[in-house]
């Protein structure tokens, strides 16, 4: 992640480099080009480089605005385009990005199920108003749906303009109902967090965490913490850093450590690791890591 200041500085350096760069290109031959031809070529090169920098900047901005999608089809990311709020609420069946419903069936699922949408305001981070759309789903014979099966997290970027950064469909499994996202205080930072168990017996979940600055959302980066834990446990050992192991408010990750080739979910445990971290923007910096080995099993 790059903060806005450092990114702008890099772009300024690139822009200032255009004149000398074009001059270097024009003098690649045995002698400098001069006259009308050289002037035309210089202007064309400046235009080309300027357009290239603009496209580079646009691609970096779009890459930051990523949407994470979880559904029965698995997980994927894409770049969200802005929409009015009604896009997400007017006809929830159109937001079936996971393909939960069958429209070619007889009768189509749209006639067999009911989906309602509810908008909840989550708060504001770095000037961006945050909202969540909760979708309740049930069969028509059961009446008004009560269980939250889908949820969508939206960032407002303009007047009635919203970008979706998270889309979860748990209709094919997971808990009986999903829980709302929330803004949590993590040390000196504020973070938007969402965490729901996936319903399996392995302790998995659907989770995501974002820190915001003036340029928008940045998913939290725990790579340094994972690397610090890896140095303290046995080579090839397995540990968790998300879901039940994550305590954002306490800035702590606590996980059992298991052999990489364990015979079952609950077999071949090696001990427990506890890591404390501090957020600097979206980056989690490790402060301490402690591994406590399990006592040997008597035979």
C-alpha positions as CSV (number, residue, x, y, z in Angstrom):
1,X,0.0,0.0,0.0
2,X,1.2,3.5,-0.7
3,X,-0.1,6.5,1.1
4,X,-1.5,9.4,-0.9
5,X,1.5,11.7,-0.3
6,X,4.1,9.2,-1.5
7,X,2.0,8.2,-4.5
8,X,1.6,11.9,-5.5
9,X,5.3,12.5,-5.1
10,X,6.2,9.6,-7.4
11,X,3.7,10.8,-10.0
12,X,5.2,14.3,-9.8
13,X,8.7,12.8,-10.4
14,X,7.4,10.9,-13.4
15,X,5.8,14.1,-14.9
16,X,9.0,16.2,-14.3
17,X,11.0,13.5,-16.1
18,X,9.0,13.9,-19.4
19,X,11.1,16.8,-20.9
20,X,14.6,15.2,-20.3
21,X,13.2,11.8,-21.3
22,X,11.9,13.1,-24.6
23,X,15.2,15.0,-25.2
24,X,17.2,11.8,-24.6
25,X,15.0,9.9,-27.1
26,X,15.5,12.6,-29.7
27,X,19.3,12.4,-29.4
28,X,19.6,8.6,-29.7
29,X,21.1,9.0,-33.2
30,X,24.5,10.3,-34.1
31,X,23.4,13.9,-33.7
32,X,20.4,15.7,-32.2
33,X,17.3,16.3,-34.4
34,X,16.5,19.9,-35.0
35,X,14.1,22.1,-36.8
36,X,10.4,21.4,-37.4
37,X,10.7,17.6,-37.5
38,X,12.4,17.5,-34.1
39,X,9.8,19.8,-32.6
40,X,6.9,17.7,-33.9
41,X,8.6,14.5,-32.7
42,X,9.2,16.0,-29.3
43,X,5.5,17.0,-28.9
44,X,4.3,13.6,-30.1
45,X,6.6,11.9,-27.6
46,X,5.4,14.1,-24.8
47,X,1.8,13.4,-25.7
48,X,2.5,9.7,-25.8
49,X,4.3,9.7,-22.4
50,X,1.6,11.9,-20.9
51,X,-1.1,9.5,-22.0
52,X,0.8,6.6,-20.7
53,X,1.2,8.2,-17.3
54,X,-2.5,8.9,-17.2
55,X,-3.4,5.3,-18.1
56,X,-0.9,4.1,-15.4
57,X,-2.5,6.4,-12.8
58,X,-6.0,5.2,-13.8
59,X,-5.1,1.6,-13.6
60,X,-3.6,2.0,-10.1
61,X,-6.7,3.8,-8.9
62,X,-9.0,1.1,-10.3
63,X,-6.8,-1.7,-8.8
64,X,-7.3,-0.1,-5.4
65,X,-11.1,-0.3,-5.7
66,X,-11.4,-4.0,-5.6
67,X,-14.6,-5.9,-4.9
68,X,-14.3,-9.3,-3.1
69,X,-17.0,-11.8,-3.8
70,X,-17.8,-15.0,-1.8
71,X,-20.4,-17.4,-3.0
72,X,-21.1,-21.1,-3.8
73,X,-18.9,-20.6,-6.8
74,X,-15.9,-19.7,-4.7
75,X,-14.1,-16.5,-4.2
76,X,-13.0,-13.9,-6.8
77,X,-12.2,-10.2,-7.1
78,X,-13.1,-7.6,-9.7
79,X,-13.2,-3.8,-10.1
80,X,-16.6,-2.3,-9.0
81,X,-18.3,0.4,-11.0
82,X,-20.3,3.1,-9.3
83,X,-24.1,2.7,-9.1
84,X,-27.1,4.4,-7.5
85,X,-28.3,2.9,-4.3
86,X,-31.4,1.6,-6.0
87,X,-29.2,-0.7,-8.1
88,X,-28.6,-2.7,-5.0
89,X,-32.1,-2.7,-3.5
90,X,-34.8,-2.4,-6.2
91,X,-34.6,-6.0,-7.5
92,X,-32.3,-8.1,-5.3
93,X,-32.5,-11.1,-7.7
94,X,-30.4,-9.1,-10.2
95,X,-27.6,-9.0,-7.6
96,X,-27.2,-12.8,-7.7
97,X,-23.5,-12.7,-8.6
98,X,-23.0,-16.2,-7.2
99,X,-25.6,-17.8,-9.4
100,X,-27.7,-19.1,-6.5
101,X,-31.0,-18.9,-8.4
102,X,-32.1,-20.7,-11.5
103,X,-34.0,-18.5,-14.0
104,X,-34.4,-21.2,-16.7
105,X,-36.1,-23.7,-14.3
106,X,-39.8,-24.2,-14.4
107,X,-41.1,-22.3,-12.5
108,X,-38.1,-20.0,-12.2
109,X,-36.7,-19.5,-8.7
110,X,-37.8,-15.9,-8.8
111,X,-41.3,-17.2,-8.4
112,X,-40.4,-19.6,-5.7
113,X,-38.4,-17.4,-3.4
114,X,-38.7,-14.0,-1.7
115,X,-35.7,-11.6,-1.2
116,X,-35.9,-8.4,0.9
117,X,-33.2,-5.8,1.2
118,X,-32.4,-3.5,4.1
119,X,-29.9,-0.7,4.1
120,X,-27.9,0.0,7.2
121,X,-25.5,2.9,7.7
122,X,-22.2,1.8,9.2
123,X,-20.5,5.2,9.7
124,X,-17.9,7.2,7.9
125,X,-14.1,6.6,7.4
126,X,-11.8,9.2,5.9
127,X,-14.8,11.1,4.7
128,X,-16.4,8.1,2.9
129,X,-19.9,7.2,4.1
130,X,-20.2,3.4,4.5
131,X,-23.4,1.4,4.1
132,X,-24.4,-2.3,4.1
133,X,-27.3,-4.0,2.3
134,X,-28.6,-7.0,4.1
135,X,-30.6,-9.5,2.0
136,X,-33.1,-11.8,3.7
137,X,-34.2,-14.9,1.7
138,X,-36.8,-17.6,2.1
139,X,-39.2,-19.7,0.1
140,X,-42.5,-18.0,-0.6
141,X,-44.5,-20.6,1.4
142,X,-42.5,-19.6,4.5
143,X,-43.7,-16.0,4.2
144,X,-41.6,-13.0,5.0
145,X,-37.9,-13.9,5.2
146,X,-36.0,-13.5,8.4
147,X,-32.6,-14.9,7.9
148,X,-29.8,-12.8,6.3
149,X,-28.2,-14.8,3.5
150,X,-26.5,-12.2,1.4
151,X,-24.8,-9.0,2.3
152,X,-23.2,-6.2,0.3
153,X,-20.8,-3.5,1.7
154,X,-21.0,-0.1,-0.2
155,X,-18.8,2.9,-0.2
156,X,-20.4,6.2,-1.2
157,X,-18.2,8.1,-3.6
158,X,-20.7,10.8,-4.8
159,X,-24.3,11.9,-4.8
160,X,-26.2,8.7,-5.0
161,X,-23.1,6.9,-6.3
162,X,-21.9,3.8,-4.5
163,X,-19.1,1.3,-5.1
164,X,-19.5,-2.3,-3.8
165,X,-16.3,-3.6,-2.1
166,X,-17.7,-6.8,-0.6
167,X,-20.4,-9.2,-1.7
168,X,-21.2,-12.4,0.2
169,X,-23.8,-15.0,-0.7
170,X,-24.1,-17.8,1.9
171,X,-27.3,-19.4,0.6
172,X,-25.6,-22.7,-0.2
173,X,-24.2,-23.1,3.3
174,X,-22.8,-21.2,6.3
175,X,-24.6,-20.0,9.4
176,X,-28.4,-19.6,9.6
177,X,-28.0,-15.9,9.4
178,X,-25.1,-13.5,8.6
179,X,-24.0,-10.7,11.0
180,X,-23.7,-7.0,10.0
181,X,-20.3,-5.5,9.4
182,X,-18.9,-2.8,11.8
183,X,-16.3,-0.2,12.3
184,X,-13.8,-1.2,15.0
185,X,-11.1,0.7,16.8
186,X,-7.7,-0.9,16.4
187,X,-5.1,1.0,18.3
188,X,-4.9,4.5,16.8
189,X,-6.7,3.3,13.6
190,X,-10.3,2.7,12.7
191,X,-11.1,-0.3,10.5
192,X,-14.2,-1.6,8.7
193,X,-14.5,-5.3,9.5
194,X,-16.8,-8.2,8.4
195,X,-16.5,-11.7,9.7
196,X,-19.0,-14.6,9.4
197,X,-18.3,-18.4,10.0
198,X,-18.6,-20.5,6.8
199,X,-20.5,-23.3,8.6
200,X,-17.9,-25.9,8.1
201,X,-16.1,-28.0,10.8
202,X,-12.7,-26.6,10.0
203,X,-13.2,-23.2,11.7
204,X,-13.3,-21.3,8.4
205,X,-15.0,-18.0,7.8
206,X,-15.7,-15.2,5.3
207,X,-13.9,-12.2,6.5
208,X,-12.4,-8.9,5.2
209,X,-10.9,-5.8,6.8
210,X,-10.3,-2.3,5.3
211,X,-8.5,0.8,6.4
212,X,-9.4,4.0,4.6
213,X,-7.6,7.2,3.6
214,X,-8.6,10.0,1.2
215,X,-8.0,7.8,-1.8
216,X,-10.4,5.1,-0.6
217,X,-10.3,1.6,1.0
218,X,-7.2,-0.6,1.5
219,X,-7.5,-4.2,2.6
220,X,-5.4,-4.8,5.7
221,X,-2.0,-6.4,5.0
222,X,-0.9,-9.0,7.5
223,X,2.0,-10.4,5.5
224,X,4.7,-9.1,7.9
225,X,2.9,-10.7,10.9
226,X,2.6,-14.1,9.0
227,X,6.3,-13.9,8.2
228,X,7.2,-13.2,11.8
229,X,5.1,-16.2,13.0
230,X,6.6,-18.5,10.4
231,X,10.1,-17.8,11.8
232,X,8.9,-18.9,15.3
233,X,7.2,-22.2,14.5
234,X,8.5,-25.5,13.0
235,X,9.2,-25.5,9.3
236,X,6.1,-26.4,7.3
237,X,3.7,-26.0,10.3
238,X,0.2,-24.7,9.8
239,X,-1.4,-21.9,11.8
240,X,-4.3,-19.5,11.4
241,X,-4.2,-15.7,11.2
242,X,-7.9,-15.0,10.4
243,X,-11.4,-16.0,11.5
244,X,-11.4,-17.2,15.2
245,X,-7.7,-16.6,15.5
246,X,-8.0,-12.8,14.9
247,X,-8.8,-10.3,17.6
248,X,-8.6,-6.9,15.9
249,X,-9.5,-4.8,19.0
250,X,-6.7,-6.5,21.0
251,X,-4.3,-6.3,18.1
252,X,-3.6,-10.0,18.6
253,X,-3.5,-13.3,16.7
254,X,-3.7,-16.4,18.7
255,X,-3.7,-19.8,17.0
256,X,-2.9,-23.4,17.5
257,X,0.0,-24.7,15.5
258,X,-0.4,-28.0,13.7
259,X,1.9,-30.2,11.6
260,X,1.7,-29.4,7.9
261,X,0.9,-33.1,7.2
262,X,-1.5,-33.6,10.1
263,X,-3.7,-36.7,9.9
264,X,-6.9,-34.9,10.7
265,X,-8.3,-31.5,11.8
266,X,-7.7,-32.1,15.4
267,X,-4.5,-34.3,15.1
268,X,-0.8,-33.6,15.4
269,X,-0.9,-30.3,17.3
270,X,2.4,-28.7,18.1
271,X,1.5,-25.9,20.4
272,X,0.1,-22.4,20.4
273,X,1.4,-19.1,18.9
274,X,0.5,-15.6,20.0
275,X,1.4,-12.6,17.9
276,X,0.8,-8.9,18.8
277,X,0.8,-6.3,16.1
278,X,0.2,-2.6,15.6
279,X,-1.5,-1.0,12.5
280,X,0.3,1.6,10.5
281,X,-2.3,2.6,8.0
282,X,-3.3,-0.7,6.4
283,X,-0.1,-2.5,7.3
284,X,0.1,-4.7,10.4
285,X,3.5,-4.5,11.9
286,X,4.5,-7.4,14.3
287,X,5.5,-6.3,17.8
288,X,6.0,-9.7,19.5
289,X,5.5,-13.4,18.6
290,X,5.6,-16.2,21.2
291,X,5.3,-19.9,20.5
292,X,4.5,-22.3,23.4
293,X,5.0,-26.0,22.5
294,X,2.7,-28.6,23.8
295,X,4.2,-31.0,26.3
296,X,5.3,-34.4,24.8
297,X,2.6,-37.1,24.9
298,X,3.5,-39.9,27.2
299,X,3.4,-43.4,25.7
